[in-house]
C-alpha cells in the first residue's frame, strides 16, 4: 500500500509512491498482469530496486522489445543535466517545503525524507532524487511513448502529449516504440511527429514497420502515399539505405494483387537505382502470372536478369513452367539447364511442364529425353504425364511409340481414361490400322467405357473408306443397339460405301432409317445418285431416282441434268425425255450448252428411230435456239426475211459476256449439222455472222502484202471446211478485184484437220503444200489457181453433199461435236464425184 502526501515546490507539484515491502509480491503480480504502463506512472526511475522490478515486468509485457539498450541505475550514453533554472547555486534545484512519508498498508511509517524534485519537461532527460541526478531509463521512455501513442492514437492531442513528455526522446525510443504499437494510425502519427523533431534521423527500419502496419490494415492508399514520401526522401538522400522499405512495399502490393500500383512502384524504384531483391521479383512475377499476363512476367524476369539478381528455387519454379506453357521453349530449357548447373534439383512440376510443352510443340525427342532424365532424379511419371506423352506421339503419327507408352502406363498401374482410349482408337483408325483400333476398342468396352458416337463414327467411316461392308454394318448395328444415334457423316460414309458396292436395297433401307432419325435425307440421297451417275451405272441411277420419288425425297436440278446427260450419252433417249421435262417443269431453263450437246448427238446419230427421239427432246427444251433451227430450214416466205438477216437476228440476241464460249460451241456443232444436211449456203451465212460477231477473232489474218492466213485449229470438221471455202473465196475476191497479191497464203489446220482440208483441195490441183500443221502456197500460184473455172465453181457453191459424206464413214469424219476431240484416221478423198460433176 502506498500513501501520497503533497509536497509544494517551486516548479511543480509531485507525488511519490510508498511501497510496503510486505506487499511486494502482490505489486509484482499486478504489474506483470497489467496490459499498459500505468503501474509505472509515478515510480521514480532513480530508485534501484524499483527500476529492476520495472524492467522485469516491462520485458515480460513486451517480449519483442530489444533490451540491449536498457540500463538499470546508470545511463548507457551521455545525457544533459538539469536545466539549472532552480534557485540553488549548485544546480541542485529549489528548496523542498515538506518531506515525503512512505507508509505501509497499516499506515505505519516506513521512511521519511526528501522527495523527487521537479524537472523541466521536454528539456531535462533526468530526475532529481534529493540531491542526486538520475537519468530516465530507455525502457521507461519507450513505455511512456507507447502509453501516450496507444491512448491518444492520432491528432493534435497526441502531438501535444508527445511534446509534453518529461524527457527528451531519441530516434531509438521512437523505433522501439513503433515495434510495440499495433495500430497503424498511431504508428503513422508517431512517425510524422518524430519526423518534425530536430533530433529525427532518417531510418529505413521505420518505413519498413510503417509499411508492415499499413499492410495489416489493408490501407493501400496510405501505402502508396508513404511510398511517394519515401521516394522523395531517398532522392534528397535523407534515407541513407532504403533497400528494405522499397522492396517491402512492392511485395505487399504484389501479394495484395494491386497490379498497376505495384508495377508503378517497381518502375519508380528501378528508375531511382535502388537494388531490388529476389523476393520482390518473385512476388511481381507471381502477380503477373496469376493475372494471366505471362509476357509482363517475362518482362520482369528480363529486368531481373539485367540487374544480375540471383535466381532462387522459387524463381525457377515459376519461370520454367510459365515459359514452357507460353511457347518459349528454348528459354525454358536454358533456365532448366542453368538450374541443374547451380545444383538446384528440379521439382516434378518443372519436369511435367517441360515434358508436356515439348511434346505438344512436336519436340518429341527432347520431351522423351527430359522424361528419362526425370526418372533419373527419382521422380516417377504421373498419369497426367503419361496421357500428355501418349497424346503427343499419337497426334504426331508415331503410333508405335505411343503404344509402348500405353503399355508402360498400364504396367505402372495407371488405368487409361476414357479420353485416352478414344484418342488411341481414332488415331489408329484414321491411320488405317483398323485391326489394332478394333482390338483397343474391345478393351475399352471390357474396361466398362461406353464408346462415344465419335469413336463409333470414326471406326465406321474408316472401315467404309477401306471398302469393308461387313465390318461397317456390324459397327452400325452395334452403335444403334447401344442407343447411340449415328451422325450425319456416319450415315453419309455408310451410304457412299453401299452405293460404291452397288447395294441399292441396303442403301435404301439405311436411308429410310436415317430419315426416321430426323435427318434431312435429300442431300444424302442425291449424293448416292451422283455416285451411280459418275460410275456410269445409269440403270442403277434411274432405279434409285424412282425410289427417291416413291419415298418423297427430292433431288436438285443439277443432278437431274447430270443424269439426263448420262442417258443421252448412253443412248437411253426414251428415259432421257421425262428427265428433261422434269428439269424444265422445276423452273430450270435449258441453256445453250445443253441444247448444243443434244444437237451434237443428233449429228452423230445414224438410227432414224433414235433421231426422232432426239428431235422430240430438242423440241422439249423450249430453247430459242430450237426456234432458230426450225426457222433456218424453212423457206424465205415463211421466215419473211433472208437467211443472212435471220441468222444475224438470232446471234444479236446472245449475251456474249456470259455465253461467248457456248455460242462458239453452238456454231461448231451447227456447221457440222448443216454440212451433213447439205445446207452449204446456210452454213456460209452462219460462219459469216459468227466471224462478224468476233466469235473467232483470230481466225483470219491479213498481214498486208506479206502473208494472209486462216487458222481453223479450234473449229470442228464442218466448220473448218466451211471456213476454208468461204475464206478462199474472200481471198479470191480481194486478189482479183483489187489486185492485191500477198507473198504467201497459209491455212493453219493442226495435225488432224490438215488431212481433211488437204483431201478436199487435192481434187482441185491446189498449189498448197502440206507440212506438219500448215498448208502453204505462194501468192502468185494461188492467184493463177483462182483463175481456173473449176476452182471458181467450187468456191461459189460446191461442198460434198450428205450422200457423199455418208459414203465416207460418218463417225470418222465427224467424230465429235467438241473441237478438241477429233479422229486421226484419214478419210477417203471427198472431191472426186464433185470435181467430175463440175467438169
C-alpha positions in Angstrom: 0.0 0.0 0.0 1.2 3.5 -0.7 0.3 6.8 0.8 0.7 10.1 -1.0 1.5 13.3 0.8 1.6 16.6 -1.1 4.8 18.5 -1.3 5.0 22.1 -2.5 7.9 23.0 -4.7 8.8 26.0 -6.8 8.5 24.1 -10.2 5.6 21.7 -9.9 3.6 19.5 -7.6 4.7 15.9 -7.5 3.8 12.7 -5.6 5.9 9.9 -4.5 4.9 6.2 -4.0 5.2 4.5 -0.7 5.7 0.7 -1.1 5.1 -1.7 1.7 7.8 -4.4 1.5 5.2 -6.9 2.7 3.1 -6.4 -0.4 5.9 -6.5 -2.9 4.8 -9.8 -4.4 1.3 -8.6 -5.0 2.7 -5.5 -6.6 4.8 -7.6 -8.9 1.9 -9.8 -10.0 -0.2 -6.8 -10.5 2.4 -5.2 -12.7 3.0 -8.4 -14.6 -0.7 -8.8 -15.4 -1.1 -5.2 -16.5 -1.5 -4.5 -20.2 -0.1 -1.0 -20.0 2.5 1.0 -18.2 0.1 2.9 -15.8 1.7 1.0 -12.9 4.9 2.8 -13.5 3.4 6.3 -13.9 4.7 7.5 -10.6 7.6 5.2 -10.0 10.8 7.3 -9.5 13.3 5.9 -12.1 16.2 6.6 -9.8 15.3 4.0 -7.1 17.3 1.0 -8.0 15.2 -1.9 -6.7 12.1 -0.3 -8.2 13.9 0.1 -11.5 14.8 -3.6 -11.6 11.2 -4.6 -10.9 10.0 -2.2 -13.5 12.5 -3.6 -16.1 11.5 -7.2 -15.4 7.8 -6.5 -15.8 8.4 -4.4 -18.9 10.4 -7.1 -20.6 7.7 -9.7 -19.8 5.0 -7.5 -21.1 6.8 -6.6 -24.3 9.0 -9.6 -25.3 9.6 -8.2 -28.8 11.5 -5.2 -27.5 15.2 -5.1 -27.9 16.5 -4.8 -24.3 20.2 -4.5 -25.2 20.0 -0.7 -24.7 18.2 -0.8 -21.3 20.1 0.3 -18.2 19.5 -0.1 -14.6 20.9 2.7 -12.5 23.4 4.3 -14.8 22.9 5.8 -18.3 24.3 4.0 -21.3 25.1 7.1 -23.1 25.8 10.7 -22.1 22.9 13.0 -21.2 22.5 16.6 -20.4 21.8 17.5 -16.8 19.2 19.7 -15.2 18.4 22.9 -17.0 19.7 24.7 -13.9 16.8 27.1 -13.5 16.4 26.4 -9.8 17.5 28.8 -7.0 20.3 26.6 -5.8 23.6 27.8 -6.9 25.0 24.2 -7.3 22.3 23.3 -9.7 20.6 21.1 -7.3 17.2 22.8 -7.7 14.9 24.6 -5.3 14.2 24.0 -1.5 11.6 21.4 -0.5 9.0 22.7 1.9 7.8 19.2 3.1 9.1 15.7 3.3 7.6 12.7 1.7 6.4 9.9 4.1 6.4 6.3 2.8 3.7 4.3 4.7 2.8 0.6 4.6 -0.8 -0.8 4.4 -1.4 -0.4 8.1 -0.3 3.3 8.0 3.0 2.7 9.8 5.8 5.0 8.7 8.5 3.2 6.7 10.7 6.1 5.6 10.5 9.9 5.5 12.9 12.1 3.5 13.4 14.5 0.7 11.2 13.8 -2.3 11.8 14.0 -6.1 12.4 17.5 -7.3 10.6 18.5 -10.4 12.5 18.9 -13.8 11.6 20.9 -16.9 9.5 18.7 -19.3 11.0 18.2 -22.8 14.3 19.7 -21.7 15.7 17.6 -18.9 16.3 13.9 -19.5 16.7 13.1 -15.8 15.0 13.4 -12.5 16.4 14.6 -9.1 16.1 12.3 -6.1 17.1 14.5 -3.3 20.3 15.9 -4.5 21.1 13.0 -6.9 20.6 13.3 -10.7 19.2 10.0 -12.1 18.8 9.5 -15.9 15.4 8.3 -17.3 15.8 4.7 -18.3 15.2 3.9 -22.0 12.7 1.3 -21.1 10.7 3.9 -19.2 11.0 6.4 -22.1 9.8 3.8 -24.6 7.0 2.7 -22.3 5.8 6.3 -21.8 5.8 6.9 -25.6 3.9 3.6 -26.2 1.4 4.6 -23.5 0.8 8.0 -25.0 0.5 6.7 -28.6 -1.9 3.9 -27.6 -4.1 6.3 -25.5 -4.3 9.2 -27.9 -3.6 7.4 -31.2 -3.6 10.4 -33.5 -4.4 14.0 -33.9 -3.3 17.3 -32.1 -3.9 15.8 -28.7 -1.4 13.1 -29.4 1.2 15.6 -30.6 0.6 17.8 -27.5 1.1 14.8 -25.2 4.3 13.9 -27.0 5.5 17.4 -26.9 5.0 17.5 -23.1 7.0 14.3 -22.3 9.2 14.8 -19.2 12.3 13.7 -21.1 13.9 14.3 -24.5 13.2 11.3 -26.8 15.6 10.0 -29.3 15.2 8.1 -32.6 16.0 4.9 -30.8 13.0 5.5 -28.5 10.7 6.0 -31.5 11.9 2.9 -33.3 11.5 0.7 -30.3 8.1 2.2 -29.5 6.9 1.6 -33.1 7.8 -2.1 -32.7 5.3 -2.3 -29.8 2.4 -0.4 -31.4 -0.1 -2.4 -33.5 -2.4 0.4 -34.5 -1.3 1.6 -38.0 -2.8 5.1 -37.4 -0.9 5.5 -34.1 2.3 4.3 -35.9 1.9 6.8 -38.7 1.1 9.7 -36.3 4.1 8.9 -34.1 6.4 8.7 -37.2 5.1 12.0 -38.6 5.6 13.7 -35.2 9.1 12.3 -34.8 9.9 13.4 -38.4 9.3 17.0 -37.4 11.6 16.9 -34.4 15.2 18.3 -34.5 16.6 15.0 -33.3 15.0 13.0 -36.2 17.3 10.7 -38.0 16.0 9.0 -41.3 15.7 5.3 -40.8 14.8 2.5 -43.3 13.6 0.4 -40.3 10.8 3.0 -39.6 9.5 2.8 -43.1 9.5 -1.0 -43.0 7.5 -1.1 -39.8 5.1 1.5 -41.2 4.5 -0.5 -44.5 4.0 -3.6 -42.4 1.4 -1.9 -40.2 -0.4 -0.4 -43.2 -0.4 -3.7 -45.0 -2.0 -5.4 -42.0 -4.8 -2.8 -42.1 -5.1 -3.2 -45.9 -4.7 0.6 -46.3 -3.0 0.5 -49.7 -3.8 4.2 -50.5 -1.8 5.2 -47.4 1.0 2.8 -48.5 1.2 4.5 -51.9 1.3 7.9 -50.3 4.0 6.8 -47.9 5.9 5.3 -50.7 5.9 8.5 -52.6 7.2 10.2 -49.5 9.9 7.6 -49.2 11.0 8.2 -52.8 11.2 11.9 -52.2 13.3 11.3 -49.0 15.6 8.9 -50.9 16.1 11.4 -53.7 17.1 14.0 -51.1 19.5 11.5 -49.5 17.5 11.7 -46.2 17.2 7.9 -46.1 20.7 6.6 -46.5 19.6 3.0 -47.2 16.0 2.3 -48.1 16.6 -1.1 -49.6 14.3 -3.0 -47.2 11.5 -0.4 -47.4 11.4 -0.2 -51.1 11.3 -4.0 -51.5 8.8 -4.4 -48.7 6.2 -2.0 -50.2 6.4 -3.8 -53.6 6.0 -7.2 -52.0 2.9 -6.1 -50.0 1.3 -4.5 -53.1 2.1 -7.5 -55.2 0.7 -10.0 -52.7 -2.4 -7.9 -52.5 -2.8 -8.2 -56.3 -2.5 -4.4 -56.8 -1.2 -4.9 -60.3 -0.9 -1.3 -61.6 0.3 0.2 -58.3 2.9 -2.5 -57.7 4.2 -2.2 -61.2 4.3 1.6 -60.8 6.3 1.3 -57.5 8.6 -1.2 -59.2 9.4 1.2 -62.1 9.9 4.0 -59.6 12.4 2.0 -57.6 14.1 0.8 -60.7 14.4 4.3 -62.1 15.8 5.5 -58.8 18.6 3.0 -59.0 17.7 1.1 -55.8 18.5 -2.6 -55.7 15.6 -4.9 -55.9 15.9 -8.3 -54.1 14.9 -11.7 -55.4 11.8 -12.0 -53.2 10.4 -8.8 -54.8 11.0 -10.0 -58.3 9.3 -13.3 -57.4 6.3 -11.5 -56.0 5.9 -9.5 -59.1 6.3 -12.5 -61.4 3.7 -14.4 -59.4 1.3 -11.5 -59.6 1.5 -11.2 -63.4 1.3 -14.9 -63.9 -1.8 -15.1 -61.7 -3.4 -12.2 -63.7 -2.9 -14.1 -67.0 -0.1 -11.7 -68.2 2.8 -14.1 -68.9 4.6 -11.7 -71.2 4.6 -9.0 -68.5 6.0 -11.6 -66.1 8.7 -12.3 -68.7 9.5 -8.6 -68.8 10.0 -8.6 -65.0 12.2 -11.7 -65.4 14.3 -10.0 -68.1 14.7 -7.0 -65.8 15.8 -9.4 -63.1 18.5 -10.8 -65.4 19.6 -7.4 -66.5 20.1 -6.4 -62.8 22.1 -9.6 -62.2 19.8 -10.6 -59.4 20.3 -14.2 -58.3 17.5 -16.6 -59.1 16.3 -18.8 -56.3 14.3 -22.0 -56.3 11.0 -20.1 -56.3 12.0 -18.2 -59.4 12.9 -21.3 -61.3 9.7 -23.0 -60.2 7.6 -20.1 -61.5 9.5 -19.2 -64.7 10.3 -22.5 -66.3 6.7 -23.8 -66.4 5.4 -20.4 -67.5 8.0 -20.1 -70.3 7.2 -23.6 -71.4 3.4 -23.1 -71.5 3.7 -19.8 -73.4 5.8 -21.5 -76.1 9.2 -20.0 -75.3 10.7 -23.5 -75.1 14.3 -22.5 -75.7 14.3 -20.0 -72.9 12.6 -22.6 -70.6 15.1 -25.2 -71.5 18.0 -22.8 -70.9 16.7 -22.0 -67.4 16.3 -25.7 -66.8 19.9 -26.3 -67.7 21.1 -23.4 -65.6 19.1 -24.7 -62.6 20.9 -28.0 -62.8 24.3 -26.3 -63.2 23.6 -24.5 -59.9 22.9 -27.8 -58.2 19.3 -27.0 -57.6 17.2 -30.1 -58.1 14.2 -29.5 -60.4 10.8 -30.4 -58.9 8.3 -32.7 -60.5 6.2 -29.7 -61.6 9.1 -28.4 -63.8 9.6 -31.8 -65.4 5.9 -32.2 -66.0 5.6 -28.7 -67.6 8.6 -29.3 -69.9 7.6 -32.8 -71.0 4.0 -31.6 -71.7 5.1 -28.4 -73.6 7.8 -30.1 -75.6 5.5 -32.9 -76.6 2.7 -30.6 -77.7 5.2 -28.5 -79.7 6.3 -31.5 -81.6 9.8 -31.8 -80.0 9.2 -35.4 -79.1 12.9 -36.3 -78.8 13.5 -33.5 -76.3 10.3 -34.4 -74.4 11.4 -38.0 -74.1 14.9 -37.0 -73.0 13.5 -34.9 -70.2 11.2 -37.7 -69.3 14.1 -40.1 -68.9 16.1 -37.5 -67.0 13.2 -37.0 -64.6 13.2 -40.7 -63.8 17.0 -40.4 -63.1 16.2 -37.7 -60.5 13.9 -40.1 -58.7 10.6 -38.7 -59.9 8.0 -41.2 -61.2 5.7 -40.2 -64.0 2.1 -39.4 -63.2 -1.0 -40.4 -65.1 -1.3 -36.9 -66.5 2.3 -37.1 -67.9 1.6 -40.4 -69.5 -1.6 -39.0 -71.1 0.3 -36.0 -72.4 3.1 -38.1 -73.9 0.8 -40.6 -75.5 -1.3 -37.8 -77.0 1.8 -36.1 -78.4 3.1 -39.2 -80.0 -0.4 -40.2 -81.3 -1.1 -36.8 -82.8 2.3 -36.7 -84.5 1.6 -40.1 -86.1 4.2 -42.1 -84.2 1.7 -44.7 -83.1 4.3 -47.4 -82.3 5.9 -45.2 -79.6 2.5 -44.2 -78.3 1.6 -47.9 -77.9 4.8 -48.6 -76.0 4.0 -45.7 -73.6 0.4 -47.1 -73.4 1.7 -50.5 -72.3 4.2 -48.8 -69.9 1.4 -46.8 -68.4 -0.7 -49.9 -67.7 2.3 -51.7 -66.2 2.9 -48.8 -63.9 -0.6 -49.3 -62.5 -2.4 -46.4 -64.1 -5.7 -47.0 -65.8 -6.2 -45.3 -69.2 -9.1 -42.9 -69.1 -12.0 -42.5 -71.5 -10.4 -39.7 -73.5 -7.1 -41.6 -73.9 -8.9 -44.7 -75.2 -10.8 -42.6 -77.7 -7.6 -40.9 -78.9 -5.7 -44.1 -79.4 -8.6 -45.8 -81.2 -9.3 -42.9 -83.5 -5.6 -42.3 -84.2 -5.1 -45.9 -85.3 -8.3 -46.0 -87.2 -7.5 -42.8 -89.2 -4.0 -44.1 -90.0 -5.6 -47.3 -91.5 -4.5 -49.7 -88.6 -8.0 -51.0 -88.2 -7.0 -54.3 -86.5 -5.2 -52.5 -83.7 -8.0 -50.0 -83.4 -10.7 -52.7 -83.1 -8.5 -54.5 -80.5 -8.3 -51.4 -78.3 -12.0 -50.8 -79.0 -12.7 -54.2 -77.5 -10.5 -53.5 -74.5 -12.3 -50.2 -74.0 -15.7 -52.0 -73.8 -14.3 -54.6 -71.4 -13.0 -51.7 -69.2 -16.5 -50.5 -68.8 -16.3 -47.5 -71.0 -19.2 -46.8 -73.5 -17.7 -45.6 -76.7 -18.9 -42.2 -77.9 -20.7 -41.7 -81.2 -17.5 -40.0 -82.5 -15.5 -43.2 -81.8 -18.1 -45.3 -83.5 -18.3 -42.9 -86.4 -14.5 -42.8 -86.8 -14.3 -46.6 -86.9 -17.3 -47.0 -89.2 -16.1 -44.3 -91.6 -12.6 -45.7 -91.8 -14.0 -49.2 -92.4 -16.3 -47.7 -95.0 -13.4 -45.9 -96.7 -11.5 -49.1 -96.9 -14.5 -50.8 -98.5 -15.2 -53.3 -95.7 -19.0 -53.6 -95.9 -19.5 -56.4 -93.3 -17.4 -54.6 -90.6 -19.1 -51.3 -91.3 -22.6 -52.8 -91.0 -21.6 -54.6 -87.7 -20.4 -51.3 -86.2 -23.5 -49.6 -87.4 -25.8 -52.2 -85.8 -23.7 -52.2 -82.6 -24.0 -48.4 -82.4 -27.7 -48.4 -82.9 -28.1 -51.3 -80.4 -26.2 -49.3 -77.8 -28.8 -46.5 -78.1 -26.4 -44.1 -79.8 -27.5 -42.0 -82.7 -25.2 -42.1 -85.7 -24.2 -38.7 -87.0 -24.7 -37.2 -90.5 -21.2 -38.0 -91.5 -21.6 -41.6 -90.4 -24.7 -42.1 -92.5 -23.0 -40.4 -95.4 -20.0 -42.7 -95.3 -22.1 -45.8 -95.0 -24.4 -44.8 -97.8 -21.4 -43.9 -100.0 -19.9 -47.4 -99.3 -23.1 -49.1 -100.2 -23.5 -47.0 -103.3 -20.0 -47.9 -104.5 -20.7 -51.5 -103.8 -24.0 -51.1 -105.8 -26.1 -52.4 -102.9 -29.2 -50.4 -103.8 -31.6 -52.2 -101.5 -29.4 -51.9 -98.4 -28.7 -48.3 -99.1 -32.4 -47.6 -99.4 -33.0 -49.3 -96.0 -30.3 -47.2 -94.4 -31.6 -44.0 -96.0 -35.1 -44.7 -94.6 -33.6 -45.3 -91.1 -31.7 -42.1 -91.4 -35.0 -40.3 -92.4 -36.7 -41.8 -89.3 -34.0 -40.4 -87.1 -35.0 -36.9 -88.1 -32.2 -36.1 -90.6 -32.9 -34.4 -93.9 -32.1 -37.0 -96.5 -32.4 -35.1 -99.7 -28.7 -34.3 -99.9 -27.6 -37.8 -98.9 -29.9 -39.4 -101.4 -28.7 -37.0 -104.1 -25.1 -37.9 -103.2 -25.9 -41.6 -103.7 -27.5 -40.8 -107.1 -24.3 -38.9 -108.1 -22.2 -41.9 -107.2 -24.2 -44.0 -109.7 -24.0 -41.3 -112.3 -20.3 -40.8 -112.1 -19.8 -44.6 -112.1 -21.7 -44.8 -115.3 -24.4 -47.1 -113.8 -27.3 -45.3 -115.5 -29.7 -48.1 -114.8 -29.0 -48.1 -111.1 -29.2 -44.3 -111.1 -32.7 -44.4 -112.7 -33.7 -47.1 -110.2 -32.5 -45.0 -107.3 -34.3 -42.0 -108.7 -37.6 -43.9 -108.8 -37.0 -45.0 -105.2 -36.5 -41.3 -104.2 -39.7 -40.3 -106.0 -41.7 -43.1 -104.3 -40.3 -42.1 -100.8 -41.0 -38.4 -101.3 -37.3 -37.5 -101.5 -36.4 -34.7 -103.9 -33.2 -34.0 -105.7 -31.9 -30.9 -107.3 -31.8 -29.8 -111.0 -28.1 -30.2 -111.3 -28.3 -33.9 -110.6 -31.3 -34.3 -112.9 -29.3 -32.6 -115.6 -26.3 -34.9 -114.9 -28.5 -37.9 -115.2 -30.1 -36.6 -118.4 -26.7 -36.1 -120.0 -25.7 -39.6 -118.9 -28.8 -41.0 -120.5 -28.1 -39.1 -123.7 -24.5 -40.3 -123.7 -25.6 -43.9 -123.3 -28.3 -43.7 -125.9 -31.2 -44.0 -123.5 -33.2 -41.4 -125.2 -36.6 -42.7 -124.1 -35.6 -42.4 -120.4 -34.0 -39.0 -121.1 -37.2 -37.4 -122.3 -39.0 -37.5 -118.9 -35.9 -36.2 -117.2 -35.7 -33.1 -119.4 -39.4 -32.5 -118.8 -38.9 -32.7 -115.1 -35.9 -30.4 -115.4 -37.9 -27.8 -117.2 -41.1 -28.2 -115.0 -39.0 -27.4 -111.9 -38.4 -23.9 -113.2 -35.0 -24.7 -114.6 -34.0 -23.4 -118.1 -32.1 -25.3 -120.7 -29.0 -23.2 -121.6 -27.3 -23.1 -125.0 -24.6 -25.6 -123.9 -27.2 -28.3 -123.0 -29.1 -27.7 -126.2 -25.9 -27.9 -128.3 -24.9 -31.2 -126.6 -28.2 -32.7 -127.7 -27.7 -31.4 -131.2 -24.3 -32.9 -131.2 -25.7 -36.3 -130.5 -28.3 -35.7 -133.3 -25.4 -35.0 -135.7 -23.7 -38.3 -134.9 -27.0 -40.3 -134.8 -27.4 -42.9 -137.6 -30.7 -44.5 -136.5 -33.9 -43.0 -137.7 -35.9 -44.1 -134.6 -33.3 -42.5 -132.3 -33.3 -39.4 -134.4 -37.0 -38.9 -133.8 -36.4 -39.2 -130.0 -33.6 -36.6 -130.2 -35.7 -34.3 -132.3 -38.5 -34.7 -129.7 -36.1 -33.9 -126.9 -34.8 -30.8 -128.8 -38.4 -29.6 -129.1 -39.0 -30.2 -125.3 -36.1 -27.9 -124.4 -38.1 -24.8 -125.3 -34.9 -23.0 -126.1 -34.8 -20.2 -128.6 -32.0 -22.0 -130.5 -34.6 -24.6 -131.5 -36.9 -22.0 -132.9 -33.8 -20.7 -134.8 -33.1 -24.2 -136.1 -36.7 -24.7 -137.3 -36.7 -21.3 -139.0 -33.3 -21.8 -140.6 -34.7 -24.8 -142.6 -37.9 -23.1 -143.7 -38.3 -21.1 -146.8 -38.0 -17.3 -147.0 -41.8 -17.0 -147.4 -42.3 -18.5 -144.0 -39.4 -16.6 -142.4 -40.3 -13.4 -144.1 -36.6 -12.4 -144.3 -33.4 -13.6 -145.9 -31.3 -16.3 -144.3 -28.5 -13.9 -143.6 -30.7 -11.4 -141.8 -32.4 -14.3 -139.9 -29.0 -15.6 -138.7 -27.9 -12.1 -137.7 -31.0 -11.5 -135.7 -30.5 -14.7 -133.7 -26.9 -14.0 -132.9 -27.7 -10.5 -131.8 -29.8 -11.9 -129.0 -26.9 -13.8 -127.5 -25.2 -12.3 -124.4 -21.6 -12.7 -125.4 -20.3 -11.7 -122.0 -21.9 -14.8 -120.5 -22.4 -17.1 -123.4 -19.4 -16.5 -125.7 -18.0 -20.0 -125.2 -21.4 -21.6 -125.5 -22.1 -19.6 -128.8 -18.7 -20.8 -130.2 -19.6 -24.4 -129.3 -23.0 -24.0 -130.9 -21.5 -22.6 -134.2 -19.1 -25.6 -134.4 -21.9 -28.2 -133.9 -24.4 -26.3 -136.1 -21.9 -26.1 -139.0 -21.3 -29.8 -138.7 -25.0 -30.4 -138.9 -25.6 -28.0 -141.8 -22.7 -29.6 -143.8 -24.2 -33.1 -143.2 -27.6 -31.8 -144.3 -26.1 -30.2 -147.5 -27.1 -26.7 -146.5 -24.0 -25.0 -147.7 -25.3 -21.5 -148.2 -26.9 -21.5 -144.8 -23.6 -22.8 -143.3 -21.8 -19.9 -145.0 -24.2 -17.4 -143.6 -23.7 -18.9 -140.1 -19.9 -18.7 -140.5 -20.0 -15.2 -141.8 -22.2 -13.9 -138.9 -20.1 -15.8 -136.4 -17.0 -14.1 -137.8 -18.7 -10.7 -137.7 -19.6 -11.2 -134.1 -15.9 -12.0 -133.3 -16.5 -15.5 -132.1 -13.3 -16.5 -133.9 -11.4 -13.2 -133.9 -8.0 -14.6 -134.8 -9.2 -17.0 -137.5 -8.4 -14.7 -140.5 -5.2 -12.6 -140.5 -4.3 -10.1 -143.3 -0.6 -9.1 -143.0 -0.7 -6.6 -145.8 1.3 -7.8 -148.8 3.4 -10.3 -146.8 1.0 -13.2 -145.7 -2.6 -14.0 -145.5 -3.6 -16.8 -143.2 -6.6 -18.8 -141.9 -6.5 -20.6 -138.6 -9.0 -23.4 -138.2 -7.4 -25.4 -135.4 -10.2 -24.5 -132.9 -13.0 -25.5 -135.3 -15.0 -28.6 -135.9 -14.7 -30.5 -139.1 -17.7 -29.0 -140.7 -16.8 -25.5 -139.5 -13.3 -25.9 -140.8 -14.5 -27.0 -144.3 -16.9 -24.0 -144.5 -14.3 -21.6 -143.2 -11.7 -22.7 -145.8 -14.1 -22.4 -148.7 -15.6 -19.1 -147.5 -12.2 -17.6 -146.7 -10.6 -18.7 -150.0 -13.5 -17.2 -151.8 -12.9 -14.0 -149.9 -9.1 -14.1 -150.7 -10.0 -14.6 -154.4 -12.2 -11.5 -154.5 -9.6 -9.4 -152.9 -6.8 -10.6 -155.2 -8.8 -10.5 -158.5 -10.9 -7.3 -157.9 -8.3 -5.2 -156.1 -5.1 -6.6 -157.5 -3.6 -7.3 -154.1 -1.4 -10.4 -154.1 0.4 -11.4 -150.9 3.7 -13.3 -150.9 2.2 -16.4 -149.4 -1.1 -17.8 -148.1 -1.3 -20.2 -145.1 -4.0 -22.5 -143.9 -3.2 -23.4 -140.3 -5.1 -26.6 -139.7 -3.3 -28.6 -137.0 -2.4 -32.3 -137.3 -6.0 -33.6 -137.6 -7.8 -31.1 -139.8 -4.8 -31.0 -142.1 -5.8 -34.3 -143.6 -9.5 -33.3 -144.2 -8.6 -29.9 -145.8 -5.8 -31.4 -147.9 -8.0 -34.1 -149.3 -10.8 -31.6 -150.1 -8.3 -29.4 -152.0 -6.4 -32.2 -153.6 -9.0 -32.9 -156.3 -8.7 -29.2 -157.5 -5.0 -29.4 -158.1 -4.3 -26.8 -155.5 -0.9 -25.2 -155.1 -0.9 -25.7 -151.3 2.0 -27.7 -149.9 1.2 -29.8 -146.8 3.6 -29.6 -143.8 3.1 -30.8 -140.3 0.3 -28.4 -139.3 0.1 -25.9 -142.1 -0.9 -25.8 -145.8 1.3 -23.2 -147.6 1.2 -21.7 -151.1 2.9 -18.7 -152.8 0.6 -15.8 -153.6 1.3 -15.9 -157.3 0.5 -19.6 -157.6 -2.8 -19.2 -155.7 -3.7 -16.3 -158.0 -3.3 -18.5 -161.0 -5.2 -21.3 -159.3 -8.1 -18.9 -158.5 -8.5 -18.2 -162.3 -9.4 -21.8 -163.1 -13.2 -22.3 -163.7 -13.3 -25.4 -161.6 -12.0 -23.5 -158.6 -14.4 -20.7 -159.2 -17.3 -23.1 -159.3 -16.1 -24.9 -156.2 -15.6 -21.8 -154.2 -19.1 -20.5 -155.1 -21.3 -23.4 -154.1 -19.5 -26.7 -154.1 -19.3 -28.7 -150.9 -19.8 -32.5 -150.7 -23.5 -33.5 -150.3 -24.9 -35.5 -147.5 -24.9 -38.7 -149.6 -21.2 -38.2 -150.4 -20.4 -37.7 -146.7 -22.2 -40.8 -145.6 -20.2 -42.8 -148.1 -17.0 -42.0 -146.3 -17.6 -43.1 -142.7 -19.7 -40.5 -141.0 -18.3 -41.2 -137.5 -14.7 -40.9 -138.7 -15.2 -37.6 -140.4 -17.3 -36.2 -137.7 -16.1 -38.0 -134.5 -17.4 -35.4 -132.1 -19.0 -32.0 -131.9 -16.4 -30.9 -129.4 -13.5 -29.3 -131.3 -10.8 -30.9 -129.1 -12.0 -34.5 -129.8 -11.2 -35.5 -133.4 -10.2 -38.7 -135.2 -6.8 -39.2 -136.6 -7.9 -41.7 -139.2 -7.7 -40.1 -142.7 -11.0 -40.4 -144.7 -11.1 -41.2 -148.4 -10.9 -38.4 -150.9 -14.1 -36.4 -151.0 -13.9 -34.4 -154.1 -13.8 -36.9 -156.9 -17.5 -37.0 -157.5 -18.0 -33.3 -157.1 -15.0 -32.4 -159.3 -16.1 -34.7 -162.2 -19.6 -33.3 -162.0 -18.2 -29.7 -162.2 -16.1 -30.6 -165.2 
